[in-house]
Amino acid sequence: MARSNTGGFFAFCAKAACAFLLGAAIVIGGTNAYVVTSATPSISSIQQIRSEAAYDAIVVLGASVFTDGTPSDILRDRLETGAQLYASGVAPTIIVSGDGSTVYNNEPDTMKNYLVNLGIPESAIICDNAGFSTYESMYRTRYSYDVQSVVIVTQNYHLPRAIASARLLGCNAVGVPADRGAYEDQLSYEAREIPARTKDLVQAALRMDPSRA
């Protein structure tokens, strides 16, 4: 009898685990489909953005920096794309949003210095030092800097999540991809994006204040 009960318990656990995994797959798959399909039409080229109305700001999302204070390849491409947009008159301000919590490897400071070296006026650059995640960058863009229309600059795989989050937070958001070649660890970036889209979509739908999380 004890063996029978044990077998029944394990069978129940197996069924429950399968149901949980199936439910998680449905939620993740559904949220990813929504993010990608809803945001992809708002991804434009620099040339297309030039012909549209001016925006409040260009937001360049942070990425890793090297210990010598230079941006990684993926971040450099974002910054050069953002600089092109600014030079085209798309927006009067560039917000560089990333992790600025340490003196070393400070993303926003590195981003600002790189943009200044590209000829962007320092007065046109806002450093958001608390953009610790894509969602936090979008939340702070909308509520800390009162941006209502924004051009988001990051790589193509990353843009749908940022655009969808910004829109749910009340921004008129479009995106410009910064892809200028292949990147190391591209597959891992894309794999991490799958659960991240679900997480950020839920946070944005609830308009969760990251400072209170």
Backbone bond lengths (Angstrom), bond angles and torsions (degrees), N, CA, C in turn:
res aa  C-N    CA-C-N  psi(-1)  N-CA   C-N-CA  omega(-1)  CA-C   N-CA-C  phi
1 M - - - 1.460 - - 1.528 110.96 -
2 A 1.341 116.61 -40.40 1.455 120.47 179.40 1.513 110.74 -62.13
3 R 1.371 115.77 -40.13 1.449 119.73 179.37 1.535 110.79 -64.10
4 S 1.308 116.07 -39.85 1.459 121.03 -179.63 1.524 111.10 -63.41
5 N 1.339 115.89 -43.02 1.458 120.23 178.93 1.529 111.33 -64.81
6 T 1.335 114.60 -40.37 1.461 118.89 179.50 1.515 110.72 -64.44
7 G 1.340 115.26 -43.29 1.454 119.02 178.58 1.514 112.12 -62.42
8 G 1.326 116.96 -40.11 1.454 120.94 178.34 1.513 111.94 -65.13
9 F 1.337 116.05 -37.56 1.461 120.41 179.40 1.529 110.95 -64.24
10 F 1.342 115.03 -46.15 1.467 118.48 -179.76 1.525 111.62 -66.30
11 A 1.317 116.75 -34.84 1.466 120.03 177.16 1.523 110.75 -64.63
12 F 1.350 114.99 -41.19 1.469 119.60 177.71 1.529 110.67 -63.09
13 C 1.347 116.21 -43.63 1.470 120.07 179.89 1.520 111.05 -62.98
14 A 1.330 116.14 -39.45 1.461 119.98 -179.98 1.519 110.38 -64.79
15 K 1.330 116.84 -42.08 1.457 120.36 178.63 1.529 111.21 -65.59
16 A 1.333 115.25 -41.12 1.465 119.33 179.76 1.530 110.56 -64.44
17 A 1.339 115.77 -40.70 1.461 119.80 179.36 1.524 110.54 -64.56
18 C 1.313 116.73 -42.17 1.468 120.90 178.49 1.526 110.87 -62.65
19 A 1.341 115.65 -42.11 1.466 119.47 179.75 1.521 110.75 -64.81
20 F 1.336 115.74 -40.10 1.465 119.81 178.92 1.523 110.95 -63.84
21 L 1.331 116.14 -46.62 1.458 120.36 -179.25 1.525 111.27 -63.37
22 L 1.335 115.97 -39.40 1.456 119.84 178.31 1.524 110.64 -64.59
23 G 1.334 115.76 -44.08 1.467 119.84 178.75 1.521 111.65 -62.92
24 A 1.340 116.29 -42.60 1.465 120.15 179.08 1.519 111.02 -63.01
25 A 1.338 115.65 -40.81 1.471 119.68 179.55 1.520 110.83 -63.58
26 I 1.335 116.45 -39.39 1.466 120.45 179.65 1.527 110.58 -66.02
27 V 1.340 116.28 -43.39 1.468 120.45 -179.43 1.526 110.48 -65.56
28 I 1.317 116.53 -48.13 1.465 120.04 -178.55 1.522 110.62 -64.72
29 G 1.335 116.03 -43.61 1.455 119.30 179.28 1.514 112.35 -64.03
30 G 1.328 116.03 -42.37 1.460 119.90 -179.53 1.514 113.03 -66.71
31 T 1.325 116.40 -44.14 1.468 119.38 -179.46 1.523 110.98 -67.63
32 N 1.331 117.21 -37.81 1.459 119.52 177.30 1.525 111.03 -64.38
33 A 1.326 115.99 -42.37 1.458 119.31 179.03 1.524 110.92 -61.54
34 Y 1.326 116.70 -42.11 1.464 120.62 179.14 1.525 111.13 -62.98
35 V 1.334 116.64 -48.05 1.465 120.65 -177.69 1.522 110.69 -59.92
36 V 1.315 116.44 -48.81 1.463 120.17 -175.37 1.526 111.64 -67.68
37 T 1.334 116.68 -46.93 1.467 119.22 -175.90 1.526 112.35 -71.04
38 S 1.331 117.57 -33.85 1.463 119.89 -178.60 1.523 112.45 -77.72
39 A 1.329 116.97 -32.12 1.466 119.81 -174.07 1.518 114.22 -94.92
40 T 1.321 117.86 -28.82 1.470 120.61 -175.02 1.527 113.65 -55.95
41 P 1.348 120.11 -39.60 1.474 118.75 178.72 1.534 113.68 -62.29
42 S 1.325 117.63 -15.92 1.461 120.92 -178.92 1.523 112.66 -97.00
43 I 1.321 117.01 9.67 1.459 121.20 174.41 1.526 107.79 -91.18
44 S 1.324 115.85 122.44 1.466 121.16 -173.59 1.524 110.52 -129.17
45 S 1.304 115.62 165.13 1.455 121.31 173.84 1.529 109.45 -85.04
46 I 1.318 116.22 167.95 1.461 120.17 176.65 1.523 110.13 -60.27
47 Q 1.319 116.64 -39.26 1.458 120.43 -178.83 1.531 111.30 -63.63
48 Q 1.329 117.44 -39.78 1.460 120.52 178.81 1.518 111.66 -67.87
49 I 1.328 116.80 -40.84 1.460 120.90 -179.48 1.522 110.71 -63.94
50 R 1.322 117.15 -35.93 1.470 120.98 -179.28 1.522 112.35 -57.82
51 S 1.321 116.41 -33.73 1.462 120.58 -175.09 1.524 112.55 -84.18
52 E 1.340 116.86 -4.96 1.462 120.36 -178.59 1.530 110.88 -93.68
53 A 1.325 115.46 174.31 1.467 120.31 177.73 1.524 110.17 -65.47
54 A 1.324 115.76 156.03 1.462 120.98 -179.67 1.528 110.67 -66.39
55 Y 1.314 115.22 150.84 1.466 122.32 179.28 1.525 109.54 -110.03
56 D 1.322 115.40 163.84 1.467 120.11 178.89 1.522 111.88 -67.47
57 A 1.326 116.16 -39.36 1.468 119.25 -174.86 1.520 111.35 -158.32
58 I 1.321 114.15 157.52 1.463 123.27 167.86 1.525 105.98 -104.22
59 V 1.315 117.78 129.06 1.458 120.88 177.35 1.523 108.62 -111.01
60 V 1.320 115.76 120.78 1.456 121.41 175.16 1.528 107.27 -103.23
61 L 1.325 116.03 118.13 1.461 120.49 -177.11 1.521 111.18 -81.25
62 G 1.320 115.60 141.25 1.450 121.74 -174.57 1.519 114.01 -72.89
63 A 1.318 114.30 161.85 1.465 123.23 174.10 1.521 106.16 -154.61
64 S 1.308 116.68 -178.18 1.464 120.42 -172.40 1.528 112.25 -64.93
65 V 1.338 114.34 149.90 1.463 121.57 175.66 1.524 108.11 -124.00
66 F 1.325 115.65 156.85 1.460 120.81 -179.97 1.525 110.40 -85.04
67 T 1.315 115.81 162.57 1.470 120.60 -177.00 1.528 112.55 -66.46
68 D 1.326 116.96 -18.71 1.466 119.04 178.67 1.524 112.26 -86.25
69 G 1.360 116.16 6.89 1.458 119.84 176.90 1.509 114.93 83.52
70 T 1.312 116.99 19.46 1.461 120.91 176.63 1.522 109.83 -110.45
71 P 1.334 117.61 151.36 1.467 119.82 -178.03 1.523 111.96 -76.91
72 S 1.323 115.36 150.51 1.455 120.92 172.57 1.525 109.08 -65.91
73 D 1.321 116.47 168.39 1.467 119.85 -178.37 1.528 111.69 -58.67
74 I 1.324 115.73 -42.17 1.466 120.01 -177.14 1.529 110.72 -66.30
75 L 1.324 116.84 -36.29 1.462 120.80 178.79 1.526 111.09 -76.19
76 R 1.308 116.71 -39.17 1.469 120.09 178.19 1.526 110.91 -57.50
77 D 1.332 116.07 -42.66 1.466 119.24 -179.90 1.524 111.46 -65.24
78 R 1.324 116.53 -36.85 1.469 119.23 176.24 1.529 110.83 -63.32
79 L 1.322 116.37 -43.77 1.459 120.30 -176.83 1.528 111.48 -67.22
80 E 1.315 117.26 -40.70 1.458 119.58 179.76 1.525 111.42 -67.48
81 T 1.327 116.33 -34.72 1.462 119.63 175.38 1.526 110.49 -67.26
82 G 1.335 116.23 -43.93 1.463 120.07 177.54 1.515 112.23 -60.68
83 A 1.330 116.67 -39.11 1.464 120.62 178.79 1.522 110.86 -65.44
84 Q 1.320 117.22 -38.76 1.470 120.42 176.89 1.525 111.46 -62.71
85 L 1.308 115.84 -41.69 1.467 119.82 179.11 1.523 110.83 -63.85
86 Y 1.337 116.28 -43.30 1.464 119.63 179.12 1.521 110.47 -62.34
87 A 1.316 116.79 -44.06 1.461 120.84 179.92 1.522 111.85 -63.35
88 S 1.326 116.54 -24.25 1.470 121.06 179.11 1.512 112.09 -82.73
89 G 1.338 117.61 -4.08 1.457 120.72 178.49 1.510 114.41 80.87
90 V 1.335 116.85 20.25 1.464 120.67 -178.12 1.523 112.03 -66.57
91 A 1.335 116.91 -37.20 1.470 121.81 -178.52 1.520 108.98 -153.85
92 P 1.337 117.58 153.83 1.464 120.32 -178.19 1.521 114.06 -84.24
93 T 1.331 116.46 -7.17 1.465 120.81 -172.93 1.521 110.71 -138.10
94 I 1.331 115.59 143.21 1.462 121.38 170.23 1.518 107.98 -115.85
95 I 1.323 116.40 123.16 1.465 121.53 173.46 1.523 107.61 -97.99
96 V 1.324 116.60 120.62 1.467 120.60 174.99 1.519 106.85 -101.30
97 S 1.306 116.24 115.02 1.463 120.97 -170.26 1.524 110.47 -118.58
98 G 1.322 115.67 122.12 1.454 120.12 179.46 1.514 111.26 -169.37
99 D 1.301 115.34 -164.21 1.462 122.32 -177.68 1.526 109.19 -85.04
100 G 1.320 115.19 108.98 1.455 120.20 177.92 1.502 112.12 -115.61
101 S 1.327 116.71 30.80 1.472 121.13 -173.29 1.522 113.50 -81.06
102 T 1.334 117.72 -12.78 1.463 119.89 -178.92 1.525 109.84 -127.75
103 V 1.319 115.06 157.58 1.466 120.35 177.68 1.517 109.99 -68.56
104 Y 1.333 115.44 -41.34 1.458 120.13 179.81 1.533 109.66 -88.27
105 N 1.300 116.08 144.57 1.469 122.20 -179.55 1.529 111.73 57.82
106 N 1.318 116.36 36.93 1.459 121.41 179.02 1.528 108.76 -76.24
107 E 1.320 116.58 110.68 1.460 120.51 -174.14 1.535 113.09 -63.50
108 P 1.347 118.94 -53.30 1.469 118.15 -177.21 1.531 113.63 -61.15
109 D 1.344 117.89 -38.66 1.460 119.59 178.89 1.527 110.88 -63.98
110 T 1.325 116.13 -43.82 1.465 120.27 177.58 1.521 110.71 -61.17
111 M 1.329 115.55 -42.50 1.466 120.51 -179.69 1.528 111.02 -63.92
112 K 1.321 116.37 -44.47 1.465 120.01 179.70 1.527 110.51 -61.86
113 N 1.330 116.91 -47.05 1.461 120.39 -178.23 1.530 111.33 -61.05
114 Y 1.313 116.17 -38.63 1.469 120.01 179.94 1.523 110.39 -66.31
115 L 1.335 116.00 -42.97 1.468 119.76 179.40 1.528 111.43 -64.79
116 V 1.317 116.63 -40.50 1.472 119.68 178.25 1.525 110.08 -61.45
117 N 1.330 116.50 -40.08 1.460 120.15 177.69 1.526 112.26 -66.44
118 L 1.331 116.59 -22.23 1.461 120.91 175.65 1.530 112.14 -84.56
119 G 1.328 116.70 -2.97 1.457 120.29 177.76 1.510 115.44 101.45
120 I 1.343 117.43 7.57 1.468 119.96 177.93 1.523 108.84 -80.07
121 P 1.336 119.31 130.22 1.473 120.42 179.02 1.530 111.29 -61.06
122 E 1.301 115.73 135.86 1.465 119.72 179.73 1.524 111.12 -59.57
123 S 1.329 116.70 -31.55 1.466 121.11 -179.79 1.518 112.57 -67.08
124 A 1.322 117.39 -16.67 1.469 121.09 -178.80 1.524 112.28 -93.50
125 I 1.332 117.16 0.02 1.463 121.41 -174.55 1.527 110.40 -110.31
126 I 1.315 116.13 128.77 1.465 122.70 173.69 1.520 108.28 -109.86
127 C 1.322 116.67 127.47 1.463 121.67 177.93 1.521 109.75 -95.88
128 D 1.305 115.96 115.93 1.463 121.40 174.24 1.524 107.39 -100.00
129 N 1.325 115.85 103.08 1.468 121.18 -174.70 1.517 114.05 -84.40
130 A 1.326 117.52 -1.95 1.469 120.33 -177.80 1.522 111.74 -114.75
131 G 1.318 116.71 26.17 1.462 119.85 175.79 1.520 110.16 -86.63
132 F 1.324 115.77 68.21 1.468 120.94 -173.71 1.527 112.75 -76.17
133 S 1.306 116.86 -12.82 1.463 121.28 177.90 1.521 107.48 -151.12
134 T 1.315 116.18 167.31 1.466 120.01 178.33 1.518 110.88 -58.83
135 Y 1.331 116.37 -44.94 1.460 119.04 -178.72 1.531 110.89 -63.01
136 E 1.331 117.10 -43.37 1.458 119.52 -179.79 1.525 111.26 -62.88
137 S 1.326 116.75 -38.37 1.462 119.71 177.12 1.523 111.26 -62.25
138 M 1.321 116.87 -42.42 1.460 120.36 -179.55 1.530 111.12 -70.39
139 Y 1.313 116.24 -40.63 1.467 119.74 179.40 1.527 110.34 -62.44
140 R 1.329 116.04 -45.39 1.460 119.66 -177.95 1.533 111.59 -69.82
141 T 1.323 116.24 -34.30 1.458 119.33 175.39 1.529 110.68 -57.74
142 R 1.320 115.53 -44.01 1.466 120.01 -176.96 1.526 112.17 -76.37
143 Y 1.323 117.60 -46.20 1.455 119.74 -169.39 1.527 114.94 -102.59
144 S 1.328 118.56 -28.37 1.466 119.41 177.37 1.522 111.56 -85.16
145 Y 1.340 116.68 -31.84 1.461 120.55 -176.76 1.528 112.50 -113.49
146 D 1.318 117.16 2.33 1.468 123.43 174.60 1.534 111.97 54.41
147 V 1.319 115.75 41.66 1.462 120.98 177.74 1.519 109.05 -86.88
148 Q 1.303 117.10 127.01 1.462 120.83 -178.90 1.522 113.41 -108.39
149 S 1.326 116.91 -18.14 1.467 120.24 174.67 1.526 107.73 -138.34
150 V 1.326 116.20 130.90 1.460 119.51 -168.89 1.519 111.67 -144.03
151 V 1.325 114.80 145.54 1.459 122.02 169.23 1.528 106.74 -107.00
152 I 1.312 116.59 119.50 1.459 121.71 -177.50 1.517 109.26 -97.72
153 V 1.323 116.05 133.49 1.458 121.21 179.61 1.530 109.99 -117.84
154 T 1.309 115.60 120.34 1.462 123.42 173.57 1.528 106.65 -166.19
155 Q 1.336 117.26 -172.95 1.468 118.54 -179.87 1.525 110.77 -77.02
156 N 1.316 114.90 160.75 1.458 121.27 -172.92 1.524 113.17 -59.09
157 Y 1.339 117.21 -39.16 1.470 120.04 -178.73 1.526 111.51 -64.90
158 H 1.316 116.53 -24.70 1.465 123.51 -172.78 1.528 113.04 -94.94
159 L 1.336 115.57 -22.35 1.460 119.98 -172.99 1.528 114.83 -61.98
160 P 1.359 120.45 -43.40 1.467 118.29 -177.63 1.521 113.52 -55.96
161 R 1.330 117.21 -41.29 1.469 120.06 -179.87 1.519 110.78 -64.65
162 A 1.313 117.25 -44.04 1.464 120.33 -178.59 1.529 110.87 -66.22
163 I 1.319 116.72 -43.62 1.469 120.33 -179.60 1.523 111.13 -64.35
164 A 1.334 116.67 -47.63 1.464 120.20 -178.83 1.524 110.99 -60.87
165 S 1.333 117.25 -41.63 1.464 120.87 179.13 1.521 110.85 -63.61
166 A 1.331 116.39 -46.76 1.466 120.21 -178.59 1.524 111.40 -61.09
167 R 1.302 116.40 -40.21 1.464 119.51 -179.05 1.524 111.86 -67.19
168 L 1.318 116.85 -42.44 1.458 119.31 178.39 1.525 111.60 -65.49
169 L 1.327 116.37 -23.24 1.461 121.18 178.04 1.526 112.30 -87.29
170 G 1.323 116.67 -0.54 1.460 119.84 174.57 1.513 115.95 102.78
171 C 1.335 118.13 12.11 1.463 121.34 178.69 1.523 110.90 -96.21
172 N 1.306 115.75 143.25 1.458 120.78 164.73 1.524 105.81 -81.11
173 A 1.325 117.56 104.75 1.463 121.38 -169.56 1.520 112.12 -121.11
174 V 1.320 114.63 136.61 1.459 122.21 169.94 1.527 106.59 -129.90
175 G 1.321 116.42 166.39 1.449 119.63 -178.55 1.505 112.56 -133.68
176 V 1.328 115.25 149.52 1.460 121.96 174.34 1.519 108.10 -124.23
177 P 1.323 118.41 123.33 1.461 120.67 -178.70 1.529 111.94 -72.95
178 A 1.321 114.96 143.70 1.465 120.66 -178.43 1.527 111.95 -106.69
179 D 1.327 117.38 13.52 1.467 120.39 -177.18 1.528 110.69 -65.59
180 R 1.325 116.03 122.26 1.466 120.54 178.58 1.527 110.31 -129.06
181 G 1.301 116.45 22.70 1.457 121.26 -179.56 1.518 110.19 153.85
182 A 1.315 116.65 -175.91 1.467 121.50 178.74 1.525 109.65 -83.57
183 Y 1.334 115.19 148.56 1.460 120.94 179.83 1.524 109.96 -119.52
184 E 1.320 115.26 149.91 1.453 119.62 173.28 1.527 109.05 -64.76
185 D 1.313 115.63 146.98 1.478 121.80 177.87 1.524 112.99 62.77
186 Q 1.328 118.05 25.29 1.458 120.74 -179.34 1.527 111.78 -58.07
187 L 1.337 116.58 -41.96 1.469 119.51 -178.63 1.523 111.26 -63.69
188 S 1.325 116.88 -38.62 1.470 118.76 179.69 1.522 110.98 -68.96
189 Y 1.345 117.49 -34.98 1.464 120.15 175.92 1.527 110.15 -60.96
190 E 1.313 115.77 -45.80 1.462 120.11 -177.61 1.525 111.66 -68.14
191 A 1.334 116.51 -35.02 1.468 119.61 178.45 1.525 110.87 -67.36
192 R 1.329 117.13 -41.41 1.471 120.23 179.62 1.525 111.38 -67.47
193 E 1.307 115.78 -24.41 1.460 119.55 -177.98 1.527 111.75 -67.37
194 I 1.319 117.64 -27.24 1.471 120.48 -175.26 1.531 111.76 -62.35
195 P 1.339 120.25 -56.69 1.476 118.38 176.97 1.526 112.70 -69.30
196 A 1.336 116.70 -29.20 1.469 119.47 -178.82 1.523 111.89 -64.58
197 R 1.327 116.97 -34.85 1.466 119.45 177.46 1.519 111.30 -62.12
198 T 1.316 116.28 -42.42 1.468 120.01 179.01 1.520 110.46 -63.63
199 K 1.322 116.31 -47.28 1.467 120.92 -179.03 1.522 111.39 -58.95
200 D 1.315 116.83 -49.63 1.463 120.00 -176.57 1.525 112.13 -68.73
201 L 1.330 116.52 -34.09 1.464 119.23 178.56 1.525 110.53 -63.14
202 V 1.320 116.71 -42.94 1.462 120.56 178.87 1.528 110.16 -64.49
203 Q 1.331 116.98 -46.01 1.461 120.50 179.57 1.525 111.42 -60.57
204 A 1.324 116.12 -43.96 1.463 119.62 -178.00 1.521 111.48 -68.71
205 A 1.327 116.72 -39.16 1.468 120.00 178.98 1.523 110.83 -61.52
206 L 1.335 116.08 -35.36 1.465 121.08 179.15 1.529 112.50 -89.67
207 R 1.345 115.89 -6.26 1.468 122.19 -176.83 1.531 110.84 51.54
208 M 1.303 114.57 49.12 1.465 120.49 -177.63 1.525 110.78 -69.38
209 D 1.307 116.75 130.06 1.464 123.01 177.54 1.525 107.88 -78.18
210 P 1.338 119.43 111.04 1.456 120.38 -177.17 1.510 113.85 -62.51
211 S 1.329 117.73 -24.59 1.463 120.44 -179.62 1.518 111.93 -71.07
212 R 1.335 116.59 -14.77 1.471 120.66 -179.81 1.522 112.07 -107.85
213 A 1.320 116.34 3.23 1.467 120.08 -177.21 1.519 111.53 -73.41
